């Protein structure tokens, strides 16, 4: 054995690893600062005046009546959203009066955690691609409804299993809790067992099979919770409407800025895009197996995201409307990821298509900045006023669309007022 060559090789590896660590120390803070800037800019009113939103009121009322554990694990609107409910309950137990500020900071942590799952663990994807994939969700052309609000942190956690798909080793101590948190926070995340199942079929790796089984278990649990809830008992949306909305979710991506775009035209664009994507699956299987696997995985992610995002609001929402933007959040991210994946293809024309898609998405992105405005409210002031208004039922307003006249309310009990409104 040539020990001189061996040691030179080892020292070269150490040197290269040191250079890589040095580069990481430079680009990682830069990426995180960029993400935080986008996070604040997408919804500046919530950044400047954090407040309580929508179903967070349900969590607060559950916490008042049942305490930490009940609020942490009680489903919201027929779905277990552990990342939201557990964090909210923890904050309420620590400091009720500072809930909006700490909830905003917690939502920011869930958001950054989503990016870090792409950036820090070892991955089969090159770092340049992972940086692009981690930034893409922050630049989704959907409205800014899911930004800056703890309630919607489970939408970000839904993205976690996609990052895990491409890890270069099992990483069991991280993989299992990440997938459990995702599956117990989002029914859509648990449905991503399909992608892990496909990857196991291709690679026959144990971690893929275990991941698929784990997410499948959470899907069964989420499905039982949903179909036994009041929301699951409601009248089902016609399958035809769901199918149409699926393709609109894709076709709307480049046309968010065009208010006059017709529903059926958008559906046609979506169908055309899906057929082109499927054709590329067939073409790449023999020409580039590695790209075929990557492309098929992201296509499966798009399928899961578009189908499950179409069920709650078929034909009833638009990307920048306050009540409907979140239903485009996941499909639009999946479209962006597919466009980025085209950069890894061996065909220059495919790369050009990817650039075109991202340019179209950036045009759609512009109108979504600052569209989610809100009337500034002080939580501490509103709580004190509510506790003093015993005749009015000790109620505190909770934002739903940012307009105070449309606000919901959360009722405070005497125990809460006696503890926090001194």
N, C-alpha and C positions, 0 to 999 in steps of 0.2 A: 504493500500500500504506500502511495506517495503522500507522506504526512505533510510535506511542505505545501502541496496543492490543496490538501484537505483543509489545512489551517487558513490558507489564503482565501479559500472559498467561505469558510466560517466567518473570518474577519470581514469579508466583503458583505456577507449577509447582515452582520451586526451593524456595519456602517450604513447599509441601505435601510435597515430598520430604524436606525437613529435619524436618518434623513427624513424617513416617512413620518416619524413621531414629531419631528420639527415642523414639517409641513402641516401636520394635523393641528399642532398648537396654533398655527396661523389661520388656517381656513375655517376651523370649527367655530371660534368666536365670531368670525366674520359672517358666517352663515346664520348663526343664532341671532346676531344683532340685526341682520337683514330681516329675519323672520319676525322678530319683535317689532321692528318698525312697520312691517306690513300689517301685523296683528293690530297695532294701535290705529294705523291709518284706515283700515277697512271699516272701523266703527269708532270714530273719534269721540262721539258723544258718550258712549259707554266707558271709554278710556278716561275721559275727563270727569264724568259723573256716574260712577258705578251704581247700579241699583238692582233691585230684585225683579225677576222676570217670570211671568206666566206660571207654569206648573211648579216653580220653586215655592209658590204659596202653599201647594198641597203638602210639600215636604215639611214646611214650617209648621203647618197645622198638625201633621202627623207627629212631628217631634214634640209639640206642646202636649198632645194627648197621650203619647206612648213612649216618649223618651228616645234615646239615641238608637238603640237597636231596631226598634220598630220603624223609625224614619229611615234608617240606613238600608233596610232590606224590604221595604214595602214597594211593590211595583207602582209605576206611574203611567197612567193611560194604558194599562194592560201590558206593560213591558217592564222587566227588571232592568234598571239603568244604574248599576252599582257604582260606576265612576262618579255619577252625579249625586245620587242619594246618599252614599256613604260619606263623600266629601262634605256635602251640605250639612248633614247631621253632625259631623265632627266639628265643623265651624260653629254651628249653632250651640253646641254643648260647651265650646270654649268661650265664645263671645257673641252674643246675640246682636248687640248694637253695632258691631263692626262687620256684620255678615256681608253686605254688598262689596266692600273693599276686598275682604279676604276671599270671597267667592270669585271675584275677578282675577285675583292673583292665582287662585287654584285652577281656574279655567286656563290661564296662561301656562301653568305648569303642565297640564294635560296636553296642551297644544305643542309645547316644546318637547315633551316626552315622545310625542308621535314622530317628530323629526329625528330625535336621538336614536330611536329604534332603527332608523335607516342608516344613520351616520356612524354610530359607535361599534356595534357588534360586527365581527367579521362577516363578510358577505361574498357571494359568488359574483356579484356585480362590481364593476369598477367604481371607484370613488366618485368620479365625475358624474356618472349616471345616477348614483345614489343621492348626490347633492341635488341634482335636478328633480329627482322623484320626491325628495323631502320638501322642496320649495313649492312644487306644483300645487299641493292642496291649499296653500295660503293664497295662491293666485287663481283659484277657481272662479270662473265667470259667474257663478251663482251669486246671489245677493249676500250681504254680510250678516245675515241673521244668526249664523252659527258662531260668530266671532265675539269674544269678550263676555260670554254668558255661561256660567257654570252649568245651567240646565242642559245646554247643548254640547257639553264636553263628551257625551257618549257618541256623538257623531264623529268626533276625532278619534276616539278609541276604536271605533269601527274599522279604522284603517290599519290598526296594529297587526292583524294577522297577515296582511299583504307584505309588510316588511319582513316578517318571520319566514315567509315562503322562501326567501332568497339567502338566508343565513348559510354560512359555509360549514357549520357543524351543529350538533344537537343543541348545545347550550341549555341543558335541561333545567338548571336552576333559574334561568331567565325565561326560557320558552314556556314552561308550564304556567307560571303565574301570569305572564303576559296574555296567553291565550285564554286563561280562565277569566281574567278581568275583562277582556274584550267580549267573550261569549256571554258573560253575565251582565254586561252593560248594553249589549245591542243584539237583537235578533238577527240583524243583517250580518254582523260579524260572525255569529255562530254558523250562518249559512255558507260561509267561506270554507267549510269542511270539503266542499266540492273541489276547490282548487287544490287542497292538500291531497285529496283522494286521487286526482289526476296526476299530481307530481309523484305520488307513491307508485302509481301504475307505470310511470316512465322510469323512475330511478330505483324503485324497490328499496327505499331507505326507511329504517324503522322510525326515525323521527317524523317523517311525513305521515306514516300510518297512525302513530300515537297522536299527532296533532289533529288529524281528521277525526279520530274517535273522540278526542276531548271536545272538539267543537261540536260534533254531532250530539254529544251528551248535553251540552249547554243549549243546543237548538231544541231538543226534546223538552227540556225544562222551560225554555222561553215560550215554546208553542203551547204547552199545557197552561202556563200562566195567562197567555194571551187569549186562548179560546175559552177559558173559564171566566174571563173578565167581562165587565159590561161592554167594553169596546169590541171584544170578540163576538158578542152576541148581536151586535148591530147588523143591519142589512148589508150583505156583501155587495161590493162594487162589481158590475157586470164585467165578465172576462174580456169582452170586446173592448171596453173602455181601457182596461189595464193594458191590453196588447197595443192599443193605439198610443197610450201614454209612454210605453216603453220606447218606442221609436222616436216620439217627440222629445224625450229626454236626451236623445243623442242628436237629433236634427236641430234642436234649439241652440246647441253649443255655439255655432258661429253667428247666430242671429238674435242674441239677447238685446242688442241695440236697436233692432228693427221691430218696433211695436206693432206694425201692420202685417207681420208675417202670418200667413194663414196656417191653421192647425194641420190641415191635410197636406200642405206643402212641406211643412216641417217633418211630418210623418214619412213622406216620400224621401226626404233627404236622409232621415235616420235609417230607413230600409236600405237605401243605396249604400250607405256607409257600412252597415252590417254585412251586406253581401260582399263588398270589397274586402272587408276584414276576413271573412270566411274563405274567400278565394286566396288570400295571402297565406292562410293556414295550410291550404292544400298545396300551394306552390312551394312553400318553404320547407315542407317536411322532408323532401328529398334533397333540396338544394342546400339547406343550412339547418341541421337538426337542433343545434343550440338555440338559434333564433326562433325556430318553430316552438320549442318548449316555452321560451320566454313570452312569445307573442300569444300563445294559447292560454297561458296562465293569466295574462292581463285581460284577455278576451273573456275568460271565465269570470274574472272579477267584475268586468263591465256587465256581464249578464246578470250576476247576482245583484249588483247595485241598481241596475235599471228596473229589474222585475220588482224587487221589494220596495223601491222608491215610488213605483207607480201605483201600488195598492192603496195607500191611504188617501191619495188626492188625485185620482185619475181624472183628467180633463178639467181640473178645477184649480190649477195653480200656474203661475208664471215665475220665471227665475228671479225677478227683482221685486215682486210683490211681497210685502211684509209677511203675509200668511202662507206663502208658498215657496219662498226661495230655498228653504232647507231641503225640499224634495228633489231639487236639482243638484244639491251639494255632492253627493256620492257619484252619480252618473257623470257629471262634468269632470270630476277628479279622475275617474277611470278613463275618460276620453283623453285627457291630458297625458296620463301615464302611457296610454297606447301610442300617442304621438311621440313621446320621448323614447319609447321602446323601438320605434322605427329608426332611430339613430344607430342602433346596434345591428341593423340589417346589413347584409353584404351587397345590397343593391342601392345605387345612388338615387334612383328614382324614388325609392321608398323613403329615403332620408329627406328628399325634397318635399314629399307629401307630409311628412312629420313636421317640417318647418312651416308649411302652409297651414296646417291645423293649429299649431301653436300661435301663429300670427293672427288667425281668425279668432282664436280664444282670447288673445290680448285685446283685440278690438271690442269683443263682448265684455271684457273685464272693466273697461273704463267707466261705463255708466253705473257700476255697482259700488264704487267708492262713495262713502258718505250718504248713501240712500237711506240707511237705517238711522233716522234721527229720533230724538226723544226729548221730552220736556224734563229739564233737570229737577230732581227731587232729592231731598236729604232724608235718608232712612232714619237717622236719629231723631230728627225733628218730627217726621211723620209718626214714629212710634210714640214719642212723648205726647203728641196731639191726640193720637188714637187712644192712649191710656187715660187721658183726661176726659175724653168724650164717652162717658159711660152711658149716656142716653142713646148715642148713635151706634152702640154695639161694639165699641173699641176696635174699629176696623182701620186698616192701613192700606193705602193704594198699592197695587202691584202692576207694573207696566206689562202690556201685551203687544202694543204696536207703537209705543212711544207717545201716544196722545193721551193726556190725562183723563179726558172725558170718556175714553174707552177702557180705562184701567179696570182690572179686577181688584179684588180686595182680599186681605187675609185677616181673619178675626184673631185678636189677641185675648188670651185668658188672663184671669186675675193674677195667677201665679207668675206669668211672664211679666206682667206690668209691675208687680211688686219687686221683682228681681232686677229689672233692667231700666226702668224709667224713673230713676231717682232725680 
